[in-house]
């Protein structure tokens, strides 16, 4: 289940960066 955690972390990071701009 490491892939799921990696995916969720990547999505959260992407959304966080998107909100910055």
Secondary structure, 3 states (H helix, E strand, C coil): CHHHHHHHHHHHHHHHHHHHC
